[in-house]
């Protein structure tokens, strides 16, 4: 049973990432941020635990993260106003999680001997995970150095608490994909360096990791054709 679940680890992880990123398009923003998003992150944590289940030390680390996150989610649901400390602890848990799981995804994609549909899901999931890491970097900077980012809808964050999260998520992915509309600006030296780092992460991933997978696929296709002739 577990082997079957493990074989679909990339698909499971990818689906939960899509819910985190685009769930607010279909569910009212406040409801999504308060309930659906935390549940989606928990499911993403579960997918991460499946990812590293064959590495016992990391497995127990992630399992502790999952239990801690579930406890904090339940604690937050019991209070109308989530304590600030709880938010910070959850943030730290998710940040640590994505650092470890992104490394594991990239490693598994890099080392795969055969490229198939599952590996393609893993390749996409790795890219999305880098965008989420970029978001956590930006959020860390904003929490420790207020007003490090300016523009977009950030001026409305005093009236709409979820604006900051959504805008920095948007900034991270737009920067990583080198689109750079310029509606949100990093205005402190630390934020500007973070923007450079996020952009480099996206480019290195596309140039190196994606190129390796494409190269393996071409070799795999050529070997198959050679055997058929």
Secondary structure, 3 states (H helix, E strand, C coil): CHHHHHHCHHHHHHHHHHHHHHHHHCCCHHHHHHHHHHHHHHHHHHHHHHHCCCCHHHHHHHHHHHHHHHHHHHHHHCCCCCCHHHHHHHHHHHHHHHHHHHHHHHHHHHHCCCCCHHHHHHHHHHHHHHHHHHHHHHHHHHHHCCCCEEECCHHHCCCCCCHHHHHHHHHHHHHHCCCCCCCEEECCHHHHHHHHHHHHHHHHHHHHHHHHHHHHHHHHHHHHHHHHC
